Structure formats: structure tokens, C-alpha cells
Amino acid sequence: QEISKLVPALGLLIDEGETKLMLDDVCYEEFIDFLSVVYPSRAPISDINFKSLLALAKKYSVQHLTDTIEERWLIGDHYFPPTEGLILVVRYGLKRYRDWAASERRSWDDKPNISV
């Protein structure tokens, strides 16, 4: 039941003594990646997996993962065109990223693009 401490929404789906969990509408590879980031190894967050991690963090109410992605990965080194950044803000409620992006005075055009 340790996983339920890290991902409370999963704890609600796991019955005591169960060894299997059925999840609908979740890509197996993305879910394994998600679990690898939150438990136990703390796998790295990358430009390849951050979108699926944000989606799963939102779906399973793992705010600490959303915060980690927002604070350590999005703010500072990664720039998105304003429209793509706005999509991230709205879709995942990234208020700190929104505030940081709004305070930046640099041009977005000369920064590397990462698709959303």
C-alpha cells in the first residue's frame, strides 16, 4: 500500500491483498514511465516524457509530480512558443510556469521548440 501514499488516487482503486490493477484509457508504457518517476527510482523527466507525466499526474492527482515538472524542468531552461505554453498552463494548471513565462522579457523566437 506504499504506492497509495505517493499516488492517492491509485490507493482508492487497490483493494487490500490485490496484486492486479486494471486501468482503462492508459498507455502501458506511459504508465510505467509515470510509476518509475514517482516510485521508487525517481527516473528522469525529459522532453520526451514530460507531457504524458503531466497528464497522468493530473489524472491521478499527483500534485507533487506536477510541481516537480513545473519547477525543475519547465521553468528556466525550456521555452515554448506562447501558444504552446498557454496550452500547458490551461491543460495542467501550471500557475508558476504561467507567472514565470509572463515575467520573461526575452524573445521566444530564438528558443528551441518542444511540441505540446
BALOBA-1460 file (C-alpha; in Angstrom, 3 decimals):
// residues 116
<rec num="1" residu="q" x="0.000" y="0.000" z="0.000"/>
<rec num="2" residu="e" x="3.049" y="2.273" z="-0.157"/>
<rec num="3" residu="i" x="2.087" y="3.315" z="-3.688"/>
<rec num="4" residu="s" x="-1.161" y="4.765" z="-2.339"/>
<rec num="5" residu="k" x="0.875" y="7.258" z="-0.304"/>
<rec num="6" residu="l" x="2.591" y="8.510" z="-3.464"/>
<rec num="7" residu="v" x="-0.436" y="8.238" z="-5.758"/>
<rec num="8" residu="p" x="-3.534" y="8.532" z="-3.535"/>
<rec num="9" residu="a" x="-5.955" y="8.007" z="-6.433"/>
<rec num="10" residu="l" x="-4.419" y="4.582" z="-7.080"/>
<rec num="11" residu="g" x="-4.882" y="3.697" z="-3.442"/>
<rec num="12" residu="l" x="-8.616" y="4.111" z="-3.921"/>
<rec num="13" residu="l" x="-8.526" y="1.572" z="-6.770"/>
<rec num="14" residu="i" x="-6.473" y="-1.062" z="-4.943"/>
<rec num="15" residu="d" x="-8.292" y="-3.496" z="-2.683"/>
<rec num="16" residu="e" x="-6.397" y="-4.944" z="0.266"/>
<rec num="17" residu="g" x="-4.476" y="-8.003" z="-0.858"/>
<rec num="18" residu="e" x="-4.970" y="-7.378" z="-4.584"/>
<rec num="19" residu="t" x="-1.984" y="-7.948" z="-6.849"/>
<rec num="20" residu="k" x="-3.504" y="-6.615" z="-10.095"/>
<rec num="21" residu="l" x="-4.905" y="-3.263" z="-11.041"/>
<rec num="22" residu="m" x="-6.929" y="-2.633" z="-14.191"/>
<rec num="23" residu="l" x="-6.689" y="0.871" z="-15.641"/>
<rec num="24" residu="d" x="-8.724" y="1.990" z="-18.641"/>
<rec num="25" residu="d" x="-7.541" y="4.584" z="-21.152"/>
<rec num="26" residu="v" x="-3.905" y="4.485" z="-20.007"/>
<rec num="27" residu="c" x="-0.970" y="3.654" z="-22.252"/>
<rec num="28" residu="y" x="1.059" y="0.885" z="-20.598"/>
<rec num="29" residu="e" x="4.464" y="2.402" z="-21.489"/>
<rec num="30" residu="e" x="3.447" y="5.864" z="-20.291"/>
<rec num="31" residu="f" x="2.086" y="4.455" z="-17.033"/>
<rec num="32" residu="i" x="5.300" y="2.503" z="-16.380"/>
<rec num="33" residu="d" x="7.243" y="5.700" z="-17.060"/>
<rec num="34" residu="f" x="4.951" y="7.555" z="-14.636"/>
<rec num="35" residu="l" x="5.466" y="4.957" z="-11.898"/>
<rec num="36" residu="s" x="9.222" y="4.988" z="-12.497"/>
<rec num="37" residu="v" x="9.286" y="8.726" z="-11.865"/>
<rec num="38" residu="v" x="7.140" y="8.699" z="-8.709"/>
<rec num="39" residu="y" x="8.194" y="5.335" z="-7.238"/>
<rec num="40" residu="p" x="10.800" y="4.093" z="-6.294"/>
<rec num="41" residu="s" x="13.648" y="5.080" z="-8.579"/>
<rec num="42" residu="r" x="12.715" y="8.652" z="-9.411"/>
<rec num="43" residu="a" x="13.558" y="8.232" z="-13.087"/>
<rec num="44" residu="p" x="14.438" y="11.389" z="-15.012"/>
<rec num="45" residu="i" x="11.908" y="13.729" z="-16.566"/>
<rec num="46" residu="s" x="12.677" y="14.563" z="-20.187"/>
<rec num="47" residu="d" x="11.298" y="16.402" z="-23.186"/>
<rec num="48" residu="i" x="10.056" y="13.003" z="-24.372"/>
<rec num="49" residu="n" x="8.025" y="12.041" z="-21.298"/>
<rec num="50" residu="f" x="7.022" y="15.286" z="-19.575"/>
<rec num="51" residu="k" x="3.649" y="15.628" z="-21.368"/>
<rec num="52" residu="s" x="2.474" y="12.115" z="-20.543"/>
<rec num="53" residu="l" x="3.752" y="12.549" z="-16.976"/>
<rec num="54" residu="l" x="1.776" y="15.787" z="-16.602"/>
<rec num="55" residu="a" x="-1.345" y="14.076" z="-17.953"/>
<rec num="56" residu="l" x="-1.016" y="11.119" z="-15.582"/>
<rec num="57" residu="a" x="-0.160" y="13.360" z="-12.645"/>
<rec num="58" residu="k" x="-3.360" y="15.279" z="-13.310"/>
<rec num="59" residu="k" x="-5.429" y="12.129" z="-13.829"/>
<rec num="60" residu="y" x="-4.214" y="10.535" z="-10.581"/>
<rec num="61" residu="s" x="-3.933" y="13.742" z="-8.513"/>
<rec num="62" residu="v" x="-0.152" y="13.603" z="-8.019"/>
<rec num="63" residu="q" x="0.407" y="17.296" z="-7.416"/>
<rec num="64" residu="h" x="3.994" y="16.833" z="-6.228"/>
<rec num="65" residu="l" x="4.926" y="15.445" z="-9.679"/>
<rec num="66" residu="t" x="3.235" y="18.366" z="-11.445"/>
<rec num="67" residu="d" x="5.108" y="20.741" z="-9.123"/>
<rec num="68" residu="t" x="8.409" y="18.985" z="-9.809"/>
<rec num="69" residu="i" x="7.954" y="19.149" z="-13.569"/>
<rec num="70" residu="e" x="6.906" y="22.772" z="-13.378"/>
<rec num="71" residu="e" x="9.663" y="23.951" z="-11.028"/>
<rec num="72" residu="r" x="12.646" y="21.848" z="-12.057"/>
<rec num="73" residu="w" x="12.007" y="21.182" z="-15.698"/>
<rec num="74" residu="l" x="9.767" y="23.770" z="-17.347"/>
<rec num="75" residu="i" x="10.879" y="26.950" z="-15.620"/>
<rec num="76" residu="g" x="14.227" y="28.225" z="-16.788"/>
<rec num="77" residu="d" x="15.657" y="26.025" z="-19.489"/>
<rec num="78" residu="h" x="12.713" y="25.142" z="-21.721"/>
<rec num="79" residu="y" x="10.925" y="27.688" z="-23.829"/>
<rec num="80" residu="f" x="7.740" y="27.195" z="-25.780"/>
<rec num="81" residu="p" x="6.059" y="29.466" z="-28.284"/>
<rec num="82" residu="p" x="3.427" y="31.467" z="-26.366"/>
<rec num="83" residu="t" x="0.505" y="29.440" z="-27.730"/>
<rec num="84" residu="e" x="2.056" y="26.111" z="-26.718"/>
<rec num="85" residu="g" x="2.989" y="27.474" z="-23.296"/>
<rec num="86" residu="l" x="-0.592" y="28.662" z="-22.824"/>
<rec num="87" residu="i" x="-1.887" y="25.189" z="-23.701"/>
<rec num="88" residu="l" x="0.331" y="23.711" z="-20.973"/>
<rec num="89" residu="v" x="-0.828" y="26.317" z="-18.461"/>
<rec num="90" residu="v" x="-4.521" y="25.742" z="-19.165"/>
<rec num="91" residu="r" x="-4.396" y="21.963" z="-19.560"/>
<rec num="92" residu="y" x="-2.353" y="21.283" z="-16.419"/>
<rec num="93" residu="g" x="-2.915" y="24.378" z="-14.245"/>
<rec num="94" residu="l" x="0.746" y="25.434" z="-14.263"/>
<rec num="95" residu="k" x="0.385" y="28.757" z="-12.450"/>
<rec num="96" residu="r" x="4.045" y="29.164" z="-11.511"/>
<rec num="97" residu="y" x="5.085" y="28.457" z="-15.103"/>
<rec num="98" residu="r" x="2.492" y="30.978" z="-16.292"/>
<rec num="99" residu="d" x="3.834" y="33.639" z="-13.950"/>
<rec num="100" residu="w" x="7.435" y="32.885" z="-14.888"/>
<rec num="101" residu="a" x="6.693" y="32.977" z="-18.622"/>
<rec num="102" residu="a" x="4.784" y="36.252" z="-18.257"/>
<rec num="103" residu="s" x="7.695" y="37.836" z="-16.394"/>
<rec num="104" residu="e" x="10.253" y="36.826" z="-19.017"/>
<rec num="105" residu="r" x="11.186" y="39.640" z="-21.382"/>
<rec num="106" residu="r" x="13.236" y="37.530" z="-23.797"/>
<rec num="107" residu="s" x="12.180" y="36.688" z="-27.328"/>
<rec num="108" residu="w" x="10.506" y="33.316" z="-27.709"/>
<rec num="109" residu="d" x="11.521" y="33.033" z="-31.350"/>
<rec num="110" residu="d" x="15.181" y="32.174" z="-30.740"/>
<rec num="111" residu="k" x="14.494" y="29.416" z="-28.210"/>
<rec num="112" residu="p" x="14.280" y="25.708" z="-29.084"/>
<rec num="113" residu="n" x="10.738" y="24.482" z="-29.703"/>
<rec num="114" residu="i" x="9.230" y="21.478" z="-27.977"/>
<rec num="115" residu="s" x="5.880" y="20.336" z="-29.312"/>
<rec num="116" residu="v" x="2.926" y="20.093" z="-26.971"/>
